[in-house]
Amino acid sequence: MAQVTVRINGYAYTVGCEDGQEHHLQAMAQQVEDRIDNIKSQGGQSGEARLLVLASLIMADEIHDLRREVRQLRQDPSRATYGETRHEEGVPAVQDDPAFIERLRRLAERAEEIAASLNHR
């Protein structure tokens, strides 16, 4: 198992991940950092814990929307646009590809695991 140190809001966190997933973990940390920067730019800076909670809630909302979209596609595959962007409800299209959907599911689970591990610190 690899160890990766990620920086979020100026703090370093060492997190374990599968070998070969280091770059992916860094990219996920950057996603969290981007959301925190966005919150701070809107005047939402109120302490480290609050920033992490707000960023987590934003990401959980995004995951919720993606899962809803995947469920809708499973119920009605004709809605898939096969890589083109659909602007319906402002949600990007999800490819009707089982491998893509499985990867999305794994990413959501991993993001939830990381968020849970940060809550235990």
Secondary structure, DSSP 8 states (H G I E B T S, - for coil): -EEEEEEETTEEEEEEE-TT-HHHHHHHHHHHHHHHHHHHHTT----HHHHHHHHHHHHHHHHHHHHHHHHHHHH-GGG--TTS---GGG-------HHHHHHHHHHHHHHHHHHHHHHT-
